[in-house]
Amino acid sequence: MENVKTEQYLNSLLEKTYDAQRGYANAAEVTEHVQLKRWLAQQGARRTEFAAALAGEMKGMNENPKNDGSFAGDMHRGWMNIKAALSLNKDESVLEECLTGEKSAIEEYDQVLEHRGELPPTIVSVLEAQKDEIQATVNEVKTLEDFAHDHNL
């Protein structure tokens, strides 16, 4: 893969990672449930670590990492706030939006990893590890969402 494409793919993931970090921070502000607030904040912190790892790999390749999220991410967070404000089950709504974002991130990682043969092995390892952790988060969000639904949180 030529460096321009590598930079584009990784910057796309980096942008999505910044969006996820801000999304989790926003979700932590919206919820009133202390344990869920803590879990959401931890997820945001992990996405900050993901972004740092991606940016570090890019800098190691003499590429320029993006420093910000996307307009679409801003819109998603705005929608999350509106939905939570109007919902009788605020935490379930917040978790639904987190799930949507994480599923989208997995799709993006899959698209980049389709080109694994053209990427440096260190980047492939980082991307696979991050994708696996995001998948684990999806499974955890589903469990939390079911709990929130069952307990009207």
Backbone as a chain_set.jsonl record, in Angstrom:
{"seq": "MENVKTEQYLNSLLEKTYDAQRGYANAAEVTEHVQLKRWLAQQGARRTEFAAALAGEMKGMNENPKNDGSFAGDMHRGWMNIKAALSLNKDESVLEECLTGEKSAIEEYDQVLEHRGELPPTIVSVLEAQKDEIQATVNEVKTLEDFAHDHNL", "coords": {"N": [[0.861, -1.178, 0.0], [0.596, 2.154, -0.867], [2.087, 4.992, 0.765], [0.35, 7.196, 0.926], [-2.228, 6.102, 0.827], [-2.105, 4.476, 3.111], [-1.792, 6.45, 5.068], [-4.267, 7.756, 4.735], [-6.116, 5.701, 5.426], [-5.364, 5.17, 8.106], [-5.677, 7.695, 9.262], [-8.406, 7.96, 8.995], [-9.307, 5.98, 10.767], [-8.204, 7.061, 13.078], [-9.612, 9.459, 13.325], [-12.183, 8.394, 13.793], [-11.644, 7.207, 16.22], [-11.086, 9.4, 17.886], [-13.649, 10.494, 17.81], [-15.063, 8.462, 19.146], [-13.871, 8.593, 21.669], [-14.693, 11.142, 22.537], [-17.418, 10.722, 22.401], [-17.863, 8.784, 24.4], [-17.058, 10.282, 26.63], [-18.995, 12.272, 26.574], [-21.279, 10.676, 26.931], [-20.796, 9.781, 29.519], [-21.216, 12.127, 30.906], [-23.928, 12.511, 30.551], [-25.307, 10.382, 31.768], [-26.661, 9.41, 34.953], [-26.128, 7.365, 36.592], [-23.782, 6.13, 38.723], [-21.862, 3.985, 38.529], [-22.082, 3.295, 35.822], [-21.369, 5.721, 34.7], [-18.661, 5.802, 35.474], [-17.689, 3.55, 34.062], [-18.162, 4.344, 31.399], [-16.482, 6.586, 31.266], [-14.026, 5.285, 31.566], [-13.96, 3.842, 29.176], [-13.767, 5.936, 27.375], [-11.234, 6.877, 28.077], [-9.689, 4.697, 27.273], [-10.026, 4.885, 24.516], [-8.643, 7.2, 24.053], [-6.088, 6.26, 24.545], [-5.948, 4.43, 22.429], [-5.956, 6.222, 20.27], [-3.528, 7.533, 20.716], [-1.741, 5.43, 20.301], [-2.219, 4.825, 17.582], [-1.523, 7.303, 16.414], [1.16, 7.396, 17.163], [2.206, 5.225, 15.709], [1.802, 6.21, 13.145], [3.443, 8.499, 13.154], [5.856, 7.207, 13.4], [6.089, 6.261, 10.862], [6.598, 8.491, 9.495], [4.314, 9.93, 8.857], [1.479, 12.167, 8.896], [-0.544, 12.44, 11.564], [-4.064, 12.927, 12.126], [-5.605, 15.37, 14.243], [-8.083, 15.584, 15.335], [-11.628, 14.89, 15.684], [-14.583, 14.063, 13.745], [-17.09, 15.854, 11.819], [-19.379, 14.337, 11.545], [-19.189, 12.769, 13.836], [-19.544, 14.746, 15.783], [-22.192, 15.393, 15.235], [-23.442, 12.964, 15.869], [-22.998, 12.837, 18.639], [-24.513, 15.037, 19.42], [-27.049, 14.119, 18.702], [-27.2, 11.985, 20.48], [-27.425, 13.351, 22.909], [-29.894, 14.669, 22.583], [-31.634, 12.479, 22.231], [-31.285, 11.161, 24.69], [-32.266, 13.113, 26.417], [-34.953, 13.147, 25.761], [-35.796, 10.619, 26.288], [-37.373, 8.127, 28.284], [-35.896, 6.184, 29.399], [-33.001, 6.89, 29.914], [-30.293, 5.92, 30.231], [-30.323, 3.519, 28.801], [-30.8, 4.509, 26.224], [-28.457, 6.004, 25.8], [-26.575, 3.957, 25.849], [-27.41, 2.513, 23.615], [-26.654, 4.277, 21.578], [-23.891, 4.281, 21.967], [-23.359, 1.655, 21.274], [-24.062, 1.682, 18.563], [-22.055, 3.39, 17.561], [-19.735, 1.896, 18.172], [-20.103, -0.427, 16.663], [-19.933, 0.647, 14.131], [-17.277, 1.469, 14.2], [-15.962, -1.011, 14.267], [-16.606, -1.956, 11.719], [-15.15, -0.128, 10.204], [-12.51, -0.69, 11.012], [-12.39, -3.309, 10.009], [-12.509, -2.77, 7.251], [-10.058, -1.45, 6.828], [-8.31, -3.46, 7.638], [-8.686, -5.292, 5.646], [-6.715, -4.79, 3.912], [-4.428, -5.771, 5.014], [-2.119, -7.108, 4.159], [-0.71, -5.17, 2.896], [0.009, -3.421, 4.791], [2.287, -2.325, 7.368], [3.525, -4.835, 9.617], [3.51, -4.164, 12.38], [1.54, -2.23, 12.581], [-0.687, -3.664, 11.766], [-0.875, -5.439, 13.919], [-1.464, -3.659, 16.042], [-3.928, -2.639, 15.127], [-5.512, -4.967, 15.008], [-5.554, -5.729, 17.715], [-6.837, -3.489, 18.856], [-9.298, -3.594, 17.517], [-10.272, -6.057, 18.458], [-10.606, -5.404, 21.152], [-12.565, -3.444, 20.943], [-14.648, -5.015, 19.958], [-15.08, -6.634, 22.211], [-16.002, -4.647, 23.885], [-18.396, -3.997, 22.591], [-19.855, -6.323, 23.138], [-20.008, -6.083, 25.9], [-21.433, -3.677, 26.138], [-23.89, -4.457, 25.089], [-24.75, -6.203, 27.11], [-24.904, -4.403, 29.27], [-26.854, -2.711, 28.241], [-29.088, -4.41, 28.14], [-29.389, -4.816, 30.896], [-29.938, -2.188, 31.705], [-32.344, -1.789, 30.377], [-33.979, -3.775, 31.564], [-34.057, -2.852, 34.17], [-35.034, -0.339, 34.055], [-33.267, 1.903, 33.876]], "CA": [[0.0, 0.0, 0.0], [1.393, 3.372, -0.883], [1.971, 5.736, 2.017], [-0.819, 8.086, 0.919], [-3.387, 5.298, 1.226], [-1.905, 4.092, 4.511], [-2.106, 7.635, 5.87], [-5.716, 7.981, 4.671], [-6.79, 4.675, 6.227], [-5.083, 5.347, 9.531], [-6.313, 8.935, 9.715], [-9.837, 7.68, 9.11], [-9.473, 5.285, 12.05], [-7.859, 8.007, 14.129], [-10.767, 10.355, 13.444], [-13.245, 7.605, 14.431], [-11.224, 6.984, 17.601], [-11.356, 10.669, 18.596], [-15.102, 10.581, 17.956], [-15.466, 7.522, 20.2], [-13.414, 9.133, 22.945], [-15.609, 12.239, 22.909], [-18.743, 10.136, 22.606], [-17.905, 8.185, 25.737], [-17.002, 11.369, 27.615], [-20.324, 12.878, 26.546], [-22.21, 9.726, 27.541], [-20.546, 9.787, 30.962], [-21.837, 13.331, 31.454], [-25.385, 12.422, 30.436], [-25.88, 9.405, 32.693], [-26.609, 9.742, 36.375], [-25.753, 6.137, 37.278], [-22.37, 6.321, 39.053], [-21.025, 2.913, 37.976], [-22.096, 3.436, 34.37], [-20.559, 6.924, 34.436], [-17.263, 5.394, 35.616], [-17.374, 2.639, 32.959], [-18.109, 5.149, 30.174], [-15.258, 7.386, 31.327], [-12.909, 4.367, 31.304], [-13.959, 3.557, 27.738], [-13.225, 7.139, 26.738], [-9.789, 6.89, 28.323], [-9.093, 3.67, 26.406], [-9.989, 5.394, 23.14], [-7.532, 8.149, 24.028], [-4.893, 5.423, 24.398], [-5.978, 3.921, 21.05], [-5.552, 7.327, 19.39], [-2.096, 7.756, 20.918], [-1.029, 4.326, 19.649], [-2.313, 5.027, 16.134], [-0.72, 8.479, 16.056], [2.555, 7.01, 17.309], [2.563, 4.395, 14.55], [1.866, 7.084, 11.973], [4.647, 9.32, 13.259], [6.973, 6.307, 13.125], [6.147, 6.098, 9.402], [6.732, 9.86, 8.979], [3.006, 10.373, 8.361], [0.876, 13.21, 9.727], [-1.827, 12.025, 12.131], [-5.086, 13.939, 12.407], [-5.671, 15.757, 15.651], [-9.453, 15.888, 15.725], [-12.689, 14.012, 15.23], [-15.308, 14.427, 12.535], [-18.388, 16.526, 11.915], [-20.374, 13.276, 11.767], [-19.105, 12.426, 15.257], [-20.2, 15.836, 16.516], [-23.64, 15.238, 15.036], [-23.87, 11.782, 16.625], [-23.045, 13.204, 20.058], [-25.683, 15.898, 19.581], [-28.222, 13.241, 18.651], [-27.205, 11.229, 21.731], [-27.944, 14.241, 23.95], [-31.328, 14.874, 22.345], [-32.322, 11.215, 22.487], [-31.258, 10.915, 26.132], [-33.14, 14.09, 27.067], [-36.341, 12.824, 25.474], [-36.068, 9.224, 26.608], [-37.709, 7.753, 29.65], [-34.824, 5.297, 29.832], [-31.833, 7.64, 29.439], [-29.087, 5.107, 30.139], [-30.479, 2.583, 27.685], [-30.619, 5.292, 24.999], [-27.032, 6.327, 25.689], [-25.886, 2.712, 25.503], [-27.75, 2.206, 22.218], [-25.817, 5.114, 20.723], [-22.523, 3.765, 22.089], [-23.33, 0.422, 20.491], [-24.046, 2.079, 17.15], [-20.723, 3.914, 17.262], [-18.736, 0.832, 18.228], [-20.305, -1.299, 15.496], [-19.388, 1.395, 13.0], [-15.813, 1.416, 14.32], [-15.529, -2.35, 13.863], [-16.689, -1.995, 10.253], [-14.032, 0.653, 9.671], [-11.305, -1.49, 11.23], [-12.433, -4.411, 9.039], [-12.17, -2.239, 5.925], [-8.618, -1.2, 6.776], [-7.611, -4.739, 7.768], [-8.763, -6.005, 4.368], [-5.455, -4.476, 3.233], [-3.375, -6.113, 5.98], [-0.898, -7.494, 3.461], [-0.034, -3.962, 2.428], [0.328, -2.6, 5.966], [3.381, -2.828, 8.203], [3.041, -5.796, 10.616], [3.251, -3.536, 13.684], [0.241, -1.548, 12.496], [-1.701, -4.718, 11.741], [-1.009, -5.925, 15.304], [-2.163, -2.624, 16.81], [-5.315, -2.574, 14.667], [-6.217, -6.183, 15.422], [-5.763, -5.66, 19.166], [-7.857, -2.48, 19.12], [-10.583, -4.116, 17.023], [-10.71, -7.083, 19.41], [-11.089, -4.737, 22.367], [-13.839, -2.798, 20.603], [-15.647, -6.09, 19.905], [-15.389, -6.978, 23.6], [-16.817, -3.538, 24.395], [-19.737, -4.186, 22.014], [-20.512, -7.371, 23.921], [-20.286, -5.532, 27.225], [-22.503, -2.679, 26.003], [-25.145, -5.206, 24.928], [-25.126, -6.678, 28.437], [-25.32, -3.229, 30.04], [-28.108, -2.234, 27.665], [-30.135, -5.319, 28.629], [-29.568, -4.506, 32.311], [-30.615, -0.881, 31.792], [-33.736, -1.993, 29.937], [-34.693, -4.578, 32.581], [-34.161, -2.127, 35.437], [-35.502, 1.015, 33.741], [-32.249, 2.896, 34.236]], "C": [[0.898, 1.229, 0.0], [1.117, 4.175, 0.376], [0.756, 6.644, 2.067], [-2.054, 7.314, 1.357], [-3.281, 4.876, 2.687], [-2.274, 5.258, 5.416], [-3.615, 7.899, 5.881], [-6.469, 6.982, 5.547], [-6.594, 4.911, 7.717], [-5.685, 6.64, 10.066], [-7.818, 8.764, 9.854], [-10.133, 6.968, 10.433], [-9.193, 6.217, 13.218], [-9.022, 8.966, 14.389], [-11.912, 9.643, 14.167], [-12.914, 7.385, 15.91], [-11.424, 8.244, 18.442], [-12.861, 10.841, 18.826], [-15.593, 9.68, 19.093], [-15.075, 8.049, 21.575], [-14.362, 10.231, 23.424], [-17.017, 11.722, 23.169], [-18.879, 9.518, 23.988], [-17.853, 9.252, 26.823], [-18.368, 12.046, 27.717], [-21.343, 11.969, 27.231], [-22.041, 9.693, 29.052], [-21.167, 11.009, 31.626], [-23.354, 13.21, 31.512], [-25.994, 11.488, 31.476], [-25.748, 9.873, 34.141], [-26.18, 8.543, 37.21], [-24.235, 6.119, 37.476], [-21.479, 5.244, 38.427], [-20.963, 2.988, 36.459], [-21.263, 4.64, 33.957], [-19.069, 6.572, 34.473], [-16.84, 4.51, 34.438], [-17.242, 3.42, 31.648], [-16.834, 6.006, 30.134], [-14.025, 6.517, 31.051], [-12.817, 4.03, 29.816], [-13.401, 4.751, 26.963], [-11.715, 7.216, 26.888], [-9.078, 5.85, 27.45], [-9.011, 4.166, 24.963], [-8.913, 6.458, 22.987], [-6.22, 7.384, 23.857], [-4.812, 4.836, 22.985], [-5.454, 4.999, 20.097], [-4.044, 7.57, 19.503], [-1.282, 6.662, 20.221], [-1.048, 4.491, 18.134], [-1.443, 6.199, 15.679], [0.766, 8.155, 16.152], [3.039, 6.157, 16.145], [2.705, 5.258, 13.3], [3.124, 7.944, 11.995], [5.894, 8.488, 12.975], [7.157, 6.04, 11.635], [6.336, 7.445, 8.714], [5.449, 10.339, 8.296], [2.44, 11.392, 9.35], [-0.474, 12.766, 10.266], [-2.776, 13.202, 12.33], [-5.124, 14.203, 13.898], [-7.092, 15.928, 16.157], [-10.416, 14.854, 15.17], [-13.385, 14.577, 14.01], [-16.579, 15.202, 12.845], [-19.479, 15.499, 12.198], [-20.38, 12.846, 13.233], [-19.756, 13.487, 16.131], [-21.719, 15.714, 16.429], [-24.18, 14.058, 15.841], [-23.971, 12.104, 18.114], [-24.233, 14.126, 20.333], [-26.964, 15.094, 19.603], [-28.329, 12.441, 19.951], [-27.799, 12.08, 22.848], [-29.443, 14.447, 23.809], [-32.105, 13.62, 22.711], [-32.388, 10.933, 23.99], [-32.204, 11.859, 26.857], [-34.607, 13.731, 26.897], [-36.754, 11.433, 25.927], [-36.462, 9.05, 28.067], [-36.613, 6.877, 30.243], [-33.513, 5.844, 29.277], [-30.602, 6.757, 29.251], [-29.168, 4.103, 28.997], [-30.279, 3.299, 26.353], [-29.151, 5.622, 24.753], [-26.263, 5.083, 25.25], [-26.187, 2.283, 24.068], [-26.862, 3.003, 21.269], [-24.348, 4.692, 20.798], [-22.363, 2.511, 21.241], [-23.274, 0.722, 18.996], [-22.659, 2.562, 16.743], [-19.672, 2.826, 17.228], [-18.878, -0.135, 17.057], [-19.749, -0.634, 14.241], [-17.863, 1.36, 13.016], [-15.289, 0.053, 13.874], [-15.558, -2.479, 12.344], [-15.508, -1.259, 9.632], [-12.705, -0.09, 9.849], [-11.254, -2.642, 10.227], [-12.028, -3.934, 7.648], [-10.67, -1.998, 5.794], [-7.861, -2.533, 6.811], [-7.765, -5.625, 6.537], [-7.462, -5.827, 3.59], [-4.25, -4.831, 4.109], [-2.053, -6.485, 5.316], [-0.078, -6.313, 2.987], [0.39, -3.046, 3.574], [1.523, -3.176, 6.711], [2.821, -3.756, 9.3], [2.739, -5.163, 11.981], [1.896, -2.842, 13.695], [-0.885, -2.575, 12.49], [-1.941, -5.234, 13.157], [-1.792, -4.936, 16.165], [-3.645, -2.612, 16.431], [-6.11, -3.803, 15.097], [-6.522, -6.16, 16.915], [-6.857, -4.65, 19.51], [-9.235, -2.98, 18.685], [-11.133, -5.173, 17.983], [-11.259, -6.456, 20.682], [-12.418, -4.031, 22.111], [-14.949, -3.844, 20.528], [-16.047, -6.523, 21.309], [-16.268, -5.897, 24.227], [-18.242, -3.639, 23.858], [-20.505, -5.222, 22.834], [-20.889, -6.872, 25.306], [-21.421, -4.511, 27.179], [-23.851, -3.379, 25.849], [-25.651, -5.697, 26.279], [-25.624, -5.517, 29.293], [-26.658, -2.687, 29.551], [-29.277, -3.096, 28.133], [-30.44, -5.036, 30.091], [-30.338, -3.197, 32.484], [-32.083, -1.011, 31.412], [-34.546, -2.713, 31.019], [-34.934, -3.819, 33.875], [-34.589, -0.675, 35.257], [-34.538, 2.098, 34.207], [-32.199, 4.009, 33.212]], "O": [[1.845, 1.32, 0.781], [0.052, 4.056, 0.98], [0.184, 6.847, 3.138], [-2.843, 7.807, 2.163], [-4.271, 4.918, 3.418], [-2.981, 5.084, 6.409], [-4.177, 8.231, 6.925], [-7.352, 7.363, 6.315], [-7.547, 4.857, 8.494], [-6.155, 6.679, 11.203], [-8.434, 9.361, 10.737], [-11.088, 7.31, 11.131], [-9.88, 6.16, 14.238], [-9.365, 9.243, 15.538], [-12.541, 10.221, 15.053], [-13.811, 7.379, 16.753], [-11.881, 8.163, 19.582], [-13.291, 11.275, 19.894], [-16.432, 10.084, 19.898], [-15.85, 7.963, 22.527], [-14.779, 10.24, 24.582], [-17.721, 12.222, 24.046], [-19.89, 9.706, 24.665], [-18.541, 9.131, 27.836], [-18.837, 12.355, 28.812], [-22.169, 12.435, 28.016], [-23.023, 9.588, 29.788], [-21.598, 10.94, 32.777], [-23.99, 13.747, 32.419], [-27.071, 11.763, 32.006], [-24.842, 10.629, 34.491], [-25.9, 8.682, 38.401], [-23.486, 6.095, 36.5], [-20.441, 5.568, 37.85], [-19.905, 2.767, 35.87], [-20.531, 4.581, 32.969], [-18.307, 6.995, 33.604], [-15.76, 4.697, 33.878], [-16.314, 3.182, 30.874], [-16.193, 6.129, 29.09], [-13.091, 6.958, 30.383], [-11.721, 3.944, 29.263], [-12.649, 4.579, 26.004], [-11.004, 7.574, 25.949], [-7.983, 6.105, 26.948], [-8.032, 3.895, 24.269], [-8.333, 6.604, 21.912], [-5.342, 7.814, 23.109], [-3.726, 4.753, 22.411], [-4.621, 4.728, 19.232], [-3.368, 7.786, 18.497], [-0.247, 6.947, 19.619], [-0.023, 4.32, 17.474], [-0.719, 6.1, 14.689], [1.549, 8.595, 15.311], [4.151, 6.345, 15.653], [3.616, 5.059, 12.497], [3.792, 8.1, 10.973], [6.862, 8.977, 12.393], [8.236, 5.644, 11.194], [6.246, 7.536, 7.489], [5.49, 11.055, 7.295], [2.875, 11.464, 10.499], [-1.45, 12.716, 9.518], [-2.359, 14.313, 12.655], [-4.725, 13.365, 14.707], [-7.295, 16.371, 17.288], [-10.066, 14.053, 14.304], [-12.858, 15.454, 13.326], [-17.073, 15.206, 13.973], [-20.389, 15.749, 12.988], [-21.439, 12.59, 13.807], [-20.439, 13.166, 17.103], [-22.433, 15.905, 17.414], [-25.257, 14.148, 16.429], [-24.923, 11.691, 18.775], [-24.886, 14.003, 21.37], [-27.856, 15.346, 20.413], [-29.429, 12.241, 20.466], [-28.592, 11.585, 23.649], [-30.178, 14.405, 24.796], [-33.113, 13.688, 23.415], [-33.427, 10.514, 24.501], [-32.873, 11.456, 27.809], [-35.417, 13.982, 27.789], [-37.942, 11.111, 25.944], [-35.955, 9.732, 28.957], [-36.433, 6.84, 31.461], [-32.981, 5.328, 28.294], [-29.937, 6.839, 28.219], [-28.178, 3.868, 28.305], [-29.652, 2.75, 25.447], [-28.666, 5.527, 23.625], [-25.4, 5.158, 24.375], [-25.314, 1.749, 23.384], [-26.374, 2.469, 20.273], [-23.639, 4.743, 19.793], [-21.347, 2.332, 20.569], [-22.524, 0.086, 18.256], [-22.15, 2.178, 15.69], [-18.806, 2.826, 16.352], [-17.877, -0.61, 16.52], [-19.161, -1.3, 13.388], [-17.23, 1.237, 11.968], [-14.277, -0.023, 13.176], [-14.64, -3.045, 11.749], [-14.935, -1.718, 8.644], [-11.875, -0.114, 8.94], [-10.2, -2.923, 9.657], [-11.286, -4.622, 6.947], [-10.078, -2.31, 4.76], [-6.879, -2.707, 6.09], [-7.043, -6.613, 6.398], [-7.148, -6.627, 2.709], [-3.176, -4.25, 3.955], [-0.985, -6.203, 5.858], [1.114, -6.446, 2.708], [1.045, -2.027, 3.358], [1.745, -4.387, 6.686], [1.753, -3.483, 9.848], [1.805, -5.587, 12.662], [1.188, -2.865, 14.702], [-1.916, -2.379, 13.134], [-3.088, -5.443, 13.554], [-2.677, -5.33, 16.925], [-4.514, -2.579, 17.302], [-7.264, -3.681, 15.508], [-7.62, -6.528, 17.334], [-7.707, -4.921, 20.358], [-10.219, -2.807, 19.404], [-12.326, -5.178, 18.284], [-12.26, -6.92, 21.227], [-13.296, -4.026, 22.974], [-16.066, -3.594, 20.981], [-17.228, -6.754, 21.572], [-17.171, -6.199, 25.006], [-19.197, -3.392, 24.595], [-21.668, -5.013, 23.179], [-21.958, -7.198, 25.824], [-22.271, -4.48, 28.07], [-24.846, -2.935, 26.422], [-26.846, -5.616, 26.563], [-26.649, -5.633, 29.964], [-27.492, -2.258, 30.347], [-30.335, -2.573, 28.482], [-31.604, -5.014, 30.492], [-31.26, -3.104, 33.293], [-32.955, -0.416, 32.045], [-35.66, -2.305, 31.346], [-35.891, -4.098, 34.597], [-34.515, 0.122, 36.192], [-34.933, 3.075, 34.844], [-31.401, 4.937, 33.347]]}, "num_chains": 1, "name": "protein.A"}
